[in-house]
Each structure stands twice: as C-alpha cells, then as structure tokens.
Amino acid sequence: MSNHSHLSDSVKTLVIVAHADLGASRINKRLVAELERRGHVTVHRLYETYPDEKIDVAREQALLLAHDRIVFQFPLYWYSSPSLLKKWLDAIFELGFAHGRGGDKLKGKELLVAISSGGAANMFQAGGLHNYSYSELLRPFQQTANYTGMIYRSPFIVSEIREVTDEQLEKYAVEYADYVEGQPATTGTKG
C-alpha cells in the first residue's frame, strides 16, 4: 500500500449531497451509489434529511467536526447551488464556529465541490454562452474555504449530463469515488 493510499484511508470524508430529487437524477444518483457501494465515506442527503428545511445546526456542526474532508455535491442551478445548500451554509458556518472569535472549527479541513451541469464545458468560459468558467462560478465556495481556513481542492465536474453515455457514467462514477476518497485524479473536467 502506498503512503498516499494509507493517508486517504485515515481521512474521514463527509459528502453532503444537495439534490432536490436525487431519485430522478441519473448522474448524481449514480455518483452517490458508487460512494455507497465502496463504503469509505459518509453520504449525507440534505433534501431527504430536511424535507421541511428545518436544519439541526448542532447535528450538522457535529458531523463537520467528525470529518476531515467535506464534499458538496450538487447540480449547478442558475450558476449556483440548490437553495437548501445555501440555507445550510448560512446556518452552519456561523460566527464562533466557522469564523470570528473561536470560529476555527473548520480550519485545515478539505473542501471539495462536485457539480453536474447540462451545458458543455466550452460554454463555461469567456466568450462562451455562459461567459464565465466553472472555476469563476464556484468562487463563493472557494472564498468560503479561504475565509474559514479550509483547504479548497479543484472541483469535480460532469458537464453535458444529457449526453453522458452509460459507459462514460460508469467511468465518471469510479473517478468521482477515487477523487472523493483522495486518490489522484486521472483526468480533469468531465464532458
């Protein structure tokens, strides 16, 4: 076993899945299924846990404290995350916990963002249909990591979700699980 592999085995990872209808999602559902099949990470489905959107702050903060790597997995909705993830961030990353005096509880934890998008990767660049790159659109997550002392990692992106073949999806699922588990990425942005 390589030293890197040994390190990733000891890292506790929490994957926060923010998808309003995960059961109907071909891409996100398959990515989550691969994580669960391997059984190395904690998968936390926000919309299933909080259908009434009444977030248990103490429970969520305890989950964050118990893990070293945090992953936000969601479909890109109007250039951002689904609303429940934003509401969750507003409630959980509070003063005295995530920032401000005594707010160093997330310092040193890794933050990874995994998104799916209907558009082609080349649509997300200067001069493309959406004008901005995925990296630019994800800046609020990167700055949240910076501000809270977390370590921001490169995002995992599956583009053109309607064009992804079953074979590609199986490959992405394996690559995603490897990425979440801290194994080196074999490729860059998907799609």
Backbone as ProteinMPNN parsed JSONL, in Angstrom:
{"seq_chain_A": "MSNHSHLSDSVKTLVIVAHADLGASRINKRLVAELERRGHVTVHRLYETYPDEKIDVAREQALLLAHDRIVFQFPLYWYSSPSLLKKWLDAIFELGFAHGRGGDKLKGKELLVAISSGGAANMFQAGGLHNYSYSELLRPFQQTANYTGMIYRSPFIVSEIREVTDEQLEKYAVEYADYVEGQPATTGTKG", "coords_chain_A": {"N_chain_A": [[0.858, -1.182, 0.0], [0.593, 2.166, -0.881], [2.008, 5.165, 0.525], [0.374, 7.399, 0.113], [-2.13, 6.218, -0.294], [-2.529, 5.063, 2.195], [-2.757, 7.364, 3.751], [-5.155, 8.442, 2.7], [-6.951, 6.536, 3.534], [-7.198, 7.01, 6.232], [-8.437, 9.413, 6.423], [-11.4, 10.964, 7.231], [-14.334, 11.297, 5.449], [-16.994, 13.389, 4.512], [-19.773, 13.542, 2.52], [-21.86, 15.852, 1.326], [-24.821, 15.82, -0.074], [-26.699, 17.725, -2.15], [-29.367, 17.651, -3.676], [-32.431, 18.182, -5.032], [-34.152, 16.199, -6.035], [-32.991, 13.48, -5.918], [-33.518, 10.809, -6.534], [-34.541, 10.905, -9.11], [-32.434, 11.675, -10.589], [-30.086, 10.891, -12.93], [-27.247, 11.162, -13.137], [-26.164, 12.261, -10.596], [-27.316, 10.43, -8.82], [-26.068, 8.04, -9.581], [-23.389, 8.655, -9.016], [-23.478, 8.931, -6.222], [-24.311, 6.349, -5.568], [-22.049, 4.846, -6.207], [-20.22, 5.781, -4.314], [-21.479, 4.868, -1.991], [-21.462, 2.125, -2.466], [-18.764, 1.518, -2.239], [-18.328, 2.269, 0.407], [-16.606, 3.88, 2.004], [-16.988, 6.472, 2.808], [-19.044, 8.998, 4.427], [-22.256, 9.556, 3.443], [-24.447, 12.182, 3.122], [-27.609, 13.176, 2.704], [-29.051, 16.093, 2.043], [-31.666, 17.059, 1.254], [-33.309, 14.884, 1.782], [-32.888, 14.535, 4.477], [-33.76, 16.941, 5.546], [-36.598, 17.649, 4.716], [-38.406, 19.589, 5.39], [-36.833, 21.731, 5.567], [-35.883, 22.589, 8.022], [-33.191, 22.974, 9.655], [-30.978, 21.151, 11.688], [-28.773, 22.563, 13.502], [-26.784, 21.965, 15.483], [-26.459, 19.196, 15.125], [-25.52, 19.109, 12.487], [-23.143, 20.602, 12.669], [-21.707, 18.938, 14.369], [-21.383, 16.74, 12.689], [-19.666, 17.86, 10.764], [-17.417, 18.378, 12.374], [-16.606, 15.796, 12.932], [-15.422, 14.887, 10.649], [-12.789, 15.033, 8.161], [-12.55, 15.771, 5.538], [-14.672, 17.526, 3.46], [-17.29, 17.327, 1.191], [-19.18, 18.981, -1.19], [-21.788, 18.073, -3.082], [-23.647, 18.674, -5.911], [-26.177, 19.609, -8.368], [-25.568, 22.138, -10.748], [-27.405, 24.948, -10.36], [-28.803, 27.601, -11.907], [-26.28, 28.914, -11.97], [-25.296, 28.46, -9.447], [-25.589, 26.835, -6.225], [-28.185, 24.468, -5.24], [-30.97, 25.772, -3.362], [-31.256, 24.795, -0.692], [-28.708, 24.009, 0.097], [-27.398, 26.461, 0.256], [-28.908, 27.643, 2.296], [-28.242, 25.865, 4.329], [-25.466, 26.346, 4.567], [-25.552, 29.041, 5.457], [-26.709, 28.681, 7.968], [-25.032, 26.833, 9.314], [-22.289, 27.564, 9.079], [-21.607, 29.461, 11.088], [-20.846, 32.463, 13.021], [-18.244, 32.197, 15.368], [-18.139, 29.507, 15.111], [-17.373, 28.768, 12.428], [-16.014, 31.038, 11.695], [-14.619, 34.192, 12.849], [-14.167, 35.12, 16.352], [-13.037, 32.335, 18.054], [-13.942, 30.825, 16.01], [-12.744, 28.632, 14.526], [-13.225, 26.044, 13.811], [-13.338, 24.636, 11.424], [-10.934, 24.859, 10.293], [-8.205, 23.771, 8.389], [-9.543, 21.563, 7.387], [-10.485, 19.807, 4.414], [-12.125, 21.084, 1.511], [-14.172, 20.076, -1.026], [-15.767, 20.427, -4.138], [-18.337, 19.119, -6.05], [-19.899, 19.105, -9.044], [-22.687, 18.876, -11.322], [-23.666, 19.53, -14.648], [-25.763, 20.751, -17.243], [-24.789, 22.042, -19.473], [-22.194, 22.214, -22.005], [-18.67, 21.979, -21.371], [-17.192, 23.911, -22.761], [-18.976, 25.967, -22.988], [-18.841, 27.289, -20.686], [-16.932, 29.548, -20.32], [-14.922, 32.456, -21.01], [-16.454, 34.324, -23.525], [-18.024, 32.194, -24.17], [-21.335, 30.713, -24.086], [-22.217, 31.059, -21.426], [-20.425, 32.837, -20.373], [-18.653, 32.76, -18.112], [-16.195, 30.768, -16.418], [-16.395, 27.487, -14.91], [-14.807, 27.496, -12.656], [-14.771, 30.227, -12.001], [-17.495, 30.604, -11.399], [-17.719, 29.06, -9.158], [-16.371, 30.434, -7.229], [-17.501, 31.616, -4.796], [-17.611, 29.341, -3.095], [-14.944, 28.654, -2.966], [-13.915, 30.957, -1.741], [-15.295, 30.827, 0.663], [-14.075, 28.59, 1.759], [-11.451, 29.621, 1.984], [-11.865, 31.755, 3.799], [-12.692, 30.439, 6.086], [-10.541, 28.942, 6.723], [-10.271, 26.499, 5.533], [-9.082, 23.977, 3.238], [-9.19, 24.366, -0.075], [-10.032, 22.306, -2.737], [-9.559, 21.352, -6.182], [-12.46, 21.439, -8.269], [-14.772, 18.732, -9.037], [-16.245, 17.983, -11.991], [-19.039, 17.211, -13.937], [-19.996, 17.638, -17.074], [-22.443, 18.437, -19.659], [-24.648, 16.669, -19.069], [-26.856, 15.355, -20.227], [-25.836, 14.14, -22.412], [-24.112, 12.192, -21.594], [-22.95, 8.947, -21.87], [-23.886, 5.588, -20.864], [-21.581, 4.098, -20.435], [-19.643, 6.113, -20.119], [-20.672, 7.275, -17.806], [-20.291, 5.256, -15.92], [-17.51, 5.267, -15.819], [-17.057, 7.888, -14.907], [-18.252, 7.675, -12.384], [-16.515, 5.961, -11.016], [-14.155, 7.493, -11.149], [-15.015, 9.717, -9.714], [-15.533, 8.656, -7.146], [-12.927, 7.858, -6.516], [-11.721, 10.379, -6.471], [-13.118, 11.654, -4.35], [-12.327, 10.012, -2.286], [-9.737, 10.758, -2.091], [-7.805, 9.915, -3.859], [-5.411, 10.284, -6.52], [-6.447, 12.271, -9.284], [-7.314, 11.066, -12.51], [-8.072, 12.313, -14.768], [-9.219, 15.542, -15.969], [-11.764, 17.982, -15.946], [-14.97, 16.658, -16.608], [-16.704, 15.854, -19.576]], "CA_chain_A": [[0.0, 0.0, 0.0], [1.402, 3.39, -0.952], [1.822, 6.12, 1.619], [-0.793, 8.236, -0.207], [-3.312, 5.406, -0.055], [-2.679, 4.939, 3.64], [-3.267, 8.648, 4.244], [-6.559, 8.643, 2.364], [-7.775, 5.616, 4.311], [-7.401, 7.533, 7.576], [-9.189, 10.654, 6.322], [-12.85, 10.764, 7.287], [-14.936, 12.151, 4.433], [-18.436, 13.624, 4.536], [-20.286, 14.029, 1.241], [-23.153, 16.499, 1.516], [-25.5, 15.787, -1.364], [-27.803, 18.697, -2.194], [-30.127, 17.455, -4.913], [-33.84, 18.201, -4.635], [-34.816, 14.959, -6.431], [-31.884, 12.579, -6.215], [-34.044, 9.588, -7.145], [-34.783, 11.129, -10.531], [-31.192, 12.134, -11.202], [-29.253, 9.809, -13.45], [-25.829, 11.404, -12.857], [-25.874, 12.356, -9.164], [-27.712, 9.181, -8.183], [-25.018, 7.043, -9.857], [-22.184, 9.04, -8.28], [-23.724, 8.589, -4.821], [-24.364, 4.884, -5.463], [-20.676, 4.335, -6.216], [-19.652, 6.086, -3.0], [-22.094, 3.971, -1.011], [-21.01, 0.771, -2.766], [-17.418, 1.377, -1.675], [-18.498, 2.332, 1.847], [-15.498, 4.549, 2.696], [-17.34, 7.845, 3.158], [-20.381, 9.244, 4.947], [-23.095, 10.29, 2.49], [-25.493, 12.906, 3.856], [-28.541, 13.747, 1.725], [-29.716, 17.222, 2.709], [-33.102, 17.181, 0.971], [-34.006, 13.786, 2.451], [-32.768, 14.76, 5.919], [-34.517, 18.139, 5.932], [-37.636, 17.97, 3.731], [-39.074, 20.808, 5.854], [-35.761, 22.738, 5.579], [-35.555, 22.998, 9.396], [-31.857, 22.385, 9.812], [-30.487, 20.916, 13.052], [-27.433, 23.156, 13.462], [-25.861, 21.207, 16.34], [-26.193, 17.907, 14.462], [-24.705, 19.349, 11.288], [-21.804, 21.01, 13.084], [-21.058, 17.73, 14.888], [-20.975, 15.966, 11.509], [-18.476, 18.507, 10.197], [-16.302, 18.183, 13.299], [-16.211, 14.387, 12.905], [-14.842, 14.566, 9.35], [-11.613, 15.815, 7.754], [-12.768, 16.221, 4.155], [-16.09, 17.824, 3.232], [-17.599, 17.418, -0.234], [-20.506, 19.465, -1.559], [-22.175, 17.511, -4.383], [-24.928, 19.229, -6.318], [-26.309, 20.074, -9.743], [-25.454, 23.59, -10.854], [-28.709, 25.575, -10.606], [-28.681, 29.035, -12.135], [-24.909, 29.353, -11.655], [-25.062, 28.345, -8.013], [-26.064, 25.586, -5.625], [-29.6, 24.453, -4.868], [-31.223, 26.689, -2.247], [-31.077, 24.204, 0.632], [-27.282, 24.042, 0.45], [-27.104, 27.84, 0.68], [-29.529, 27.804, 3.614], [-27.434, 25.062, 5.229], [-24.236, 27.111, 4.809], [-25.879, 30.213, 6.273], [-27.0, 28.248, 9.339], [-23.973, 26.021, 9.92], [-20.997, 28.263, 9.098], [-21.906, 30.66, 11.878], [-19.83, 33.168, 13.802], [-17.854, 31.438, 16.545], [-17.919, 28.12, 14.698], [-16.596, 28.732, 11.188], [-15.244, 32.274, 11.539], [-14.686, 35.091, 14.002], [-13.54, 34.657, 17.592], [-13.336, 30.933, 18.337], [-14.523, 30.215, 14.812], [-11.703, 27.933, 13.769], [-13.57, 24.62, 13.861], [-13.185, 24.008, 10.111], [-9.571, 25.136, 9.846], [-7.419, 22.609, 7.998], [-10.354, 20.549, 6.72], [-10.53, 19.983, 2.971], [-13.432, 21.319, 0.898], [-14.248, 19.694, -2.424], [-17.066, 20.697, -4.73], [-18.62, 18.249, -7.192], [-21.124, 19.594, -9.676], [-23.125, 18.377, -12.62], [-24.188, 20.647, -15.429], [-26.296, 20.388, -18.551], [-24.025, 22.686, -20.537], [-20.861, 21.718, -22.367], [-17.6, 22.694, -20.678], [-16.769, 25.102, -23.526], [-19.975, 27.027, -22.815], [-18.481, 27.943, -19.432], [-15.647, 30.229, -20.475], [-15.062, 33.792, -21.605], [-16.906, 34.227, -24.901], [-18.975, 31.09, -24.292], [-22.722, 31.066, -23.808], [-22.407, 31.464, -20.029], [-19.426, 33.891, -20.113], [-17.745, 32.523, -17.001], [-15.761, 29.385, -16.242], [-16.884, 26.828, -13.696], [-13.97, 27.977, -11.565], [-15.264, 31.557, -11.611], [-18.821, 30.469, -10.795], [-17.575, 28.394, -7.855], [-15.569, 31.297, -6.342], [-18.035, 31.746, -3.434], [-17.218, 28.176, -2.308], [-13.508, 28.779, -2.74], [-13.697, 32.009, -0.747], [-15.788, 30.297, 1.939], [-12.977, 27.756, 2.266], [-10.356, 30.519, 2.379], [-12.267, 32.541, 4.964], [-12.838, 29.565, 7.252], [-9.291, 28.223, 6.935], [-10.323, 25.182, 4.913], [-8.222, 23.792, 2.067], [-10.071, 24.179, -1.233], [-9.494, 21.433, -3.782], [-10.149, 21.543, -7.515], [-13.782, 20.811, -8.349], [-15.064, 17.597, -9.917], [-17.362, 18.493, -12.799], [-19.573, 16.418, -15.036], [-20.72, 18.537, -17.985], [-23.291, 17.845, -20.705], [-25.199, 15.471, -18.428], [-27.805, 14.649, -21.084], [-25.064, 13.455, -23.459], [-23.239, 11.19, -20.981], [-23.366, 7.568, -22.143], [-23.821, 4.703, -19.7], [-20.171, 3.74, -20.245], [-18.987, 7.288, -19.548], [-21.164, 7.459, -16.454], [-19.594, 4.282, -15.068], [-16.138, 5.772, -15.666], [-17.134, 9.065, -14.032], [-18.577, 7.238, -11.022], [-15.268, 5.443, -10.43], [-13.253, 8.64, -10.988], [-15.549, 10.552, -8.645], [-15.281, 7.987, -5.869], [-11.484, 7.981, -6.281], [-11.487, 11.79, -6.139], [-13.666, 11.893, -3.016], [-11.514, 9.24, -1.346], [-8.417, 11.369, -2.015], [-6.856, 9.339, -4.796], [-5.095, 11.249, -7.569], [-7.358, 12.304, -10.434], [-6.699, 10.591, -13.75], [-8.417, 13.275, -15.817], [-9.731, 16.808, -15.455], [-13.2, 18.193, -16.048], [-15.678, 15.668, -17.419], [-17.704, 16.38, -20.519]], "C_chain_A": [[0.898, 1.237, 0.0], [1.079, 4.301, 0.231], [0.581, 6.971, 1.379], [-2.086, 7.479, 0.095], [-3.585, 5.285, 1.444], [-3.249, 6.223, 4.245], [-4.748, 8.799, 3.937], [-7.471, 7.711, 3.141], [-8.098, 6.193, 5.682], [-8.211, 8.834, 7.583], [-10.679, 10.331, 6.323], [-13.519, 11.788, 6.386], [-16.45, 12.181, 4.56], [-18.853, 14.204, 3.195], [-21.693, 14.553, 1.481], [-23.806, 16.625, 0.143], [-26.71, 16.714, -1.297], [-28.474, 18.591, -3.562], [-31.584, 17.299, -4.519], [-34.593, 16.924, -4.996], [-33.773, 13.949, -6.872], [-32.36, 11.308, -6.912], [-34.262, 9.71, -8.64], [-33.522, 11.545, -11.286], [-30.342, 10.967, -11.667], [-27.799, 9.97, -13.013], [-25.543, 11.376, -11.358], [-26.233, 11.075, -8.424], [-26.633, 8.115, -8.377], [-23.736, 7.375, -9.1], [-22.321, 8.664, -6.801], [-23.71, 7.07, -4.638], [-22.956, 4.289, -5.43], [-19.99, 4.604, -4.876], [-20.182, 5.105, -1.955], [-21.655, 2.525, -1.22], [-19.638, 0.526, -2.14], [-17.429, 1.448, -0.149], [-17.398, 3.022, 2.64], [-15.838, 5.947, 3.192], [-18.745, 7.899, 3.749], [-21.141, 10.077, 3.922], [-24.268, 10.879, 3.266], [-26.374, 13.637, 2.845], [-29.35, 14.857, 2.396], [-31.22, 17.254, 2.488], [-33.905, 16.046, 1.607], [-33.994, 13.991, 3.967], [-33.652, 15.911, 6.38], [-35.577, 18.499, 4.885], [-38.395, 19.245, 4.096], [-38.102, 21.99, 5.926], [-35.47, 23.298, 6.971], [-34.278, 22.282, 9.798], [-31.457, 22.302, 11.283], [-29.018, 21.344, 13.081], [-26.436, 22.342, 14.279], [-25.479, 19.872, 15.696], [-25.251, 18.099, 13.284], [-23.288, 19.766, 11.653], [-21.03, 19.812, 13.638], [-20.579, 16.84, 13.739], [-19.701, 16.552, 10.897], [-17.258, 18.266, 11.076], [-15.755, 16.758, 13.246], [-15.524, 13.978, 11.603], [-13.707, 15.528, 8.995], [-11.777, 16.433, 6.37], [-14.268, 16.375, 3.966], [-16.293, 17.994, 1.731], [-19.014, 17.957, -0.37], [-20.79, 18.925, -2.95], [-23.553, 18.038, -4.742], [-24.969, 19.529, -7.809], [-26.207, 21.598, -9.744], [-26.818, 24.152, -11.258], [-28.491, 27.07, -10.768], [-27.358, 29.589, -11.583], [-24.578, 29.273, -10.176], [-25.537, 26.975, -7.529], [-27.575, 25.628, -5.432], [-29.795, 25.228, -3.553], [-30.987, 26.077, -0.87], [-29.605, 24.177, 1.039], [-26.889, 25.438, 0.91], [-27.685, 28.092, 2.067], [-28.724, 27.057, 4.673], [-26.139, 25.813, 5.58], [-24.49, 28.302, 5.726], [-26.089, 29.828, 7.738], [-25.788, 27.624, 10.027], [-22.651, 26.776, 10.055], [-21.132, 29.574, 9.868], [-20.685, 31.216, 12.603], [-19.535, 32.368, 15.063], [-17.669, 29.955, 16.262], [-16.981, 28.088, 13.496], [-15.729, 29.967, 10.979], [-15.41, 33.131, 12.783], [-13.989, 34.494, 15.216], [-13.993, 33.23, 17.905], [-13.858, 30.169, 17.137], [-13.518, 29.513, 13.924], [-11.981, 26.44, 13.643], [-13.375, 23.896, 12.528], [-11.758, 24.144, 9.565], [-8.827, 23.826, 9.57], [-8.212, 21.489, 7.352], [-10.354, 20.844, 5.221], [-11.971, 20.252, 2.529], [-13.328, 20.997, -0.584], [-15.65, 19.991, -2.913], [-17.208, 19.809, -5.955], [-19.95, 18.692, -7.785], [-21.424, 18.839, -10.964], [-23.806, 19.537, -13.326], [-24.681, 20.155, -16.781], [-25.481, 20.945, -19.706], [-22.69, 22.018, -20.799], [-19.813, 22.571, -21.662], [-17.201, 23.968, -21.425], [-17.799, 26.227, -23.497], [-19.659, 27.864, -21.577], [-17.058, 28.484, -19.532], [-15.907, 31.602, -21.079], [-15.425, 33.62, -23.073], [-17.866, 33.083, -25.147], [-20.363, 31.564, -23.912], [-22.921, 31.627, -22.397], [-21.359, 32.464, -19.526], [-18.384, 33.612, -19.048], [-17.382, 31.044, -16.915], [-16.415, 28.802, -14.988], [-16.104, 27.349, -12.488], [-14.44, 29.343, -11.072], [-16.615, 31.459, -10.903], [-18.762, 29.836, -9.406], [-16.756, 29.216, -6.867], [-16.169, 31.47, -4.946], [-17.669, 30.549, -2.542], [-15.732, 28.232, -1.98], [-13.22, 29.831, -1.668], [-14.218, 31.593, 0.624], [-14.701, 29.429, 2.575], [-11.836, 28.636, 2.772], [-10.678, 31.215, 3.7], [-12.337, 31.706, 6.236], [-11.58, 28.751, 7.538], [-9.291, 26.805, 6.388], [-9.373, 25.157, 3.712], [-9.125, 23.465, 0.89], [-9.367, 23.34, -2.286], [-10.198, 21.718, -5.113], [-11.491, 20.824, -7.595], [-13.807, 19.597, -9.277], [-16.317, 17.997, -10.679], [-17.754, 17.485, -13.872], [-20.446, 17.369, -15.856], [-21.575, 17.73, -18.954], [-23.973, 16.566, -20.209], [-26.166, 14.684, -19.318], [-27.104, 13.836, -22.169], [-24.19, 12.335, -22.904], [-23.794, 9.79, -21.262], [-23.281, 6.75, -20.855], [-22.372, 4.338, -19.389], [-19.405, 4.907, -19.616], [-19.402, 7.478, -18.092], [-20.488, 6.489, -15.488], [-18.164, 4.739, -14.805], [-16.127, 6.975, -14.719], [-17.391, 8.672, -12.584], [-17.324, 6.727, -10.312], [-14.294, 6.601, -10.176], [-13.71, 9.534, -9.834], [-15.268, 9.93, -7.278], [-13.79, 8.047, -5.53], [-11.145, 9.392, -5.815], [-11.922, 12.082, -4.698], [-12.817, 11.19, -1.953], [-10.075, 9.756, -1.276], [-7.375, 10.744, -2.919], [-6.604, 10.331, -5.924], [-6.061, 11.137, -8.748], [-6.621, 11.821, -11.678], [-7.006, 11.544, -14.901], [-8.934, 14.544, -15.156], [-11.241, 16.846, -15.524], [-13.82, 17.169, -16.983], [-16.62, 16.37, -18.378], [-17.11, 17.168, -21.624]], "O_chain_A": [[1.841, 1.335, 0.785], [0.016, 4.206, 0.844], [-0.18, 7.242, 2.308], [-3.021, 8.036, 0.671], [-4.726, 5.391, 1.893], [-4.104, 6.182, 5.129], [-5.52, 9.23, 4.793], [-8.632, 8.04, 3.387], [-9.155, 5.901, 6.24], [-8.624, 9.299, 8.645], [-11.155, 9.529, 5.52], [-13.306, 12.992, 6.531], [-17.101, 11.146, 4.697], [-18.34, 15.243, 2.779], [-22.604, 13.79, 1.8], [-23.39, 17.432, -0.688], [-27.622, 16.513, -0.495], [-28.173, 19.355, -4.479], [-31.936, 16.395, -3.762], [-35.577, 16.59, -4.336], [-33.682, 13.605, -8.051], [-31.67, 10.788, -7.79], [-34.176, 8.717, -9.362], [-33.561, 11.743, -12.5], [-29.926, 10.14, -10.855], [-27.183, 9.004, -12.563], [-24.756, 10.548, -10.899], [-25.527, 10.676, -7.498], [-26.317, 7.373, -7.448], [-23.066, 6.473, -8.596], [-21.382, 8.14, -6.203], [-23.158, 6.566, -3.66], [-22.705, 3.329, -4.701], [-19.265, 3.752, -4.364], [-19.424, 4.58, -1.139], [-21.495, 1.781, -0.252], [-19.383, -0.54, -1.581], [-16.64, 0.773, 0.513], [-17.265, 2.774, 3.838], [-15.052, 6.548, 3.925], [-19.534, 6.966, 3.592], [-20.716, 11.178, 3.574], [-24.985, 10.17, 3.972], [-25.939, 14.596, 2.208], [-30.227, 14.588, 3.217], [-31.976, 17.456, 3.438], [-35.076, 16.237, 1.937], [-34.962, 13.665, 4.655], [-34.223, 15.867, 7.469], [-35.471, 19.539, 4.234], [-38.96, 19.906, 3.225], [-38.486, 23.1, 6.294], [-34.873, 24.368, 7.091], [-34.3, 21.128, 10.226], [-31.586, 23.275, 12.026], [-28.132, 20.568, 12.725], [-25.339, 22.061, 13.797], [-24.315, 19.472, 15.724], [-24.299, 17.338, 13.107], [-22.331, 19.328, 11.014], [-19.829, 19.687, 13.4], [-19.498, 16.256, 13.81], [-18.773, 15.818, 10.556], [-16.175, 17.977, 10.565], [-14.568, 16.541, 13.489], [-15.088, 12.834, 11.471], [-13.666, 16.668, 9.456], [-11.212, 17.486, 6.074], [-15.039, 15.466, 4.274], [-15.547, 18.725, 1.078], [-19.941, 17.45, 0.261], [-20.1, 19.285, -3.903], [-24.509, 17.876, -3.984], [-23.927, 19.687, -8.444], [-26.707, 22.261, -8.835], [-27.321, 23.874, -12.347], [-28.033, 27.73, -9.835], [-27.326, 30.575, -10.846], [-23.667, 29.955, -9.707], [-25.842, 26.086, -8.324], [-28.177, 26.702, -5.458], [-28.877, 25.317, -2.738], [-30.554, 26.784, 0.041], [-29.295, 24.31, 2.223], [-26.12, 25.579, 1.861], [-27.026, 28.69, 2.918], [-28.544, 27.554, 5.785], [-25.765, 25.901, 6.749], [-23.728, 28.543, 6.663], [-25.692, 30.565, 8.641], [-25.554, 27.872, 11.21], [-21.965, 26.629, 11.066], [-20.811, 30.648, 9.361], [-19.663, 30.551, 12.772], [-20.452, 31.913, 15.747], [-17.106, 29.228, 17.081], [-15.924, 27.459, 13.54], [-14.804, 29.941, 10.167], [-16.23, 32.839, 13.654], [-13.3, 33.479, 15.11], [-15.19, 32.958, 18.007], [-14.182, 28.986, 17.245], [-13.447, 29.767, 12.722], [-11.063, 25.657, 13.396], [-13.259, 22.671, 12.504], [-11.432, 23.606, 8.507], [-8.818, 22.909, 10.39], [-7.621, 20.55, 6.819], [-10.235, 21.998, 4.811], [-12.917, 19.712, 3.104], [-12.507, 21.567, -1.303], [-16.618, 19.822, -2.171], [-16.312, 19.749, -6.797], [-20.986, 18.659, -7.122], [-20.544, 18.254, -11.595], [-24.428, 20.399, -12.705], [-24.092, 19.258, -17.385], [-25.483, 20.38, -20.8], [-22.13, 21.347, -19.933], [-20.045, 23.748, -21.389], [-16.905, 24.987, -20.801], [-17.507, 27.336, -23.945], [-20.137, 28.99, -21.432], [-16.123, 27.964, -18.924], [-16.991, 31.867, -21.597], [-14.776, 32.857, -23.789], [-18.467, 33.001, -26.218], [-20.538, 32.697, -23.464], [-23.701, 32.559, -22.199], [-21.412, 32.886, -18.371], [-17.304, 34.2, -19.096], [-18.17, 30.178, -17.296], [-16.916, 29.529, -14.13], [-16.679, 27.609, -11.432], [-14.501, 29.585, -9.867], [-16.849, 32.155, -9.915], [-19.648, 30.053, -8.579], [-16.472, 28.741, -5.768], [-15.414, 31.474, -3.974], [-17.439, 30.731, -1.346], [-15.312, 27.902, -0.871], [-12.38, 29.618, -0.793], [-13.639, 31.969, 1.643], [-14.442, 29.52, 3.775], [-11.317, 28.416, 3.866], [-9.847, 31.252, 4.608], [-12.072, 32.204, 7.33], [-11.549, 27.962, 8.483], [-8.425, 26.0, 6.73], [-8.925, 26.202, 3.24], [-9.752, 22.406, 0.859], [-8.238, 23.637, -2.677], [-11.302, 22.263, -5.14], [-11.645, 19.729, -7.055], [-12.976, 19.459, -10.174], [-17.339, 18.315, -10.072], [-16.911, 16.977, -14.612], [-21.486, 17.838, -15.396], [-21.449, 16.51, -19.055], [-23.887, 15.517, -20.847], [-26.28, 13.467, -19.173], [-27.706, 12.948, -22.773], [-23.583, 11.597, -23.679], [-24.943, 9.485, -20.94], [-22.671, 7.182, -19.876], [-21.978, 4.274, -18.224], [-18.615, 4.711, -18.692], [-18.571, 7.805, -17.244], [-20.153, 6.862, -14.364], [-17.666, 4.61, -13.687], [-15.277, 7.061, -13.832], [-16.821, 9.259, -11.665], [-17.103, 7.032, -9.14], [-13.682, 6.677, -9.111], [-12.889, 10.044, -9.072], [-14.815, 10.615, -6.361], [-13.43, 8.265, -4.373], [-10.372, 9.574, -4.874], [-11.176, 12.686, -3.927], [-12.619, 11.715, -0.858], [-9.277, 9.25, -0.488], [-6.183, 11.011, -2.767], [-7.479, 11.132, -6.253], [-6.44, 10.038, -9.152], [-5.445, 12.13, -11.872], [-6.279, 11.577, -15.894], [-9.069, 14.611, -13.934], [-11.916, 15.868, -15.203], [-13.256, 16.853, -18.03], [-17.256, 17.364, -18.026], [-17.834, 17.667, -22.485]]}, "name": "protein", "num_of_chains": 1, "seq": "MSNHSHLSDSVKTLVIVAHADLGASRINKRLVAELERRGHVTVHRLYETYPDEKIDVAREQALLLAHDRIVFQFPLYWYSSPSLLKKWLDAIFELGFAHGRGGDKLKGKELLVAISSGGAANMFQAGGLHNYSYSELLRPFQQTANYTGMIYRSPFIVSEIREVTDEQLEKYAVEYADYVEGQPATTGTKG"}
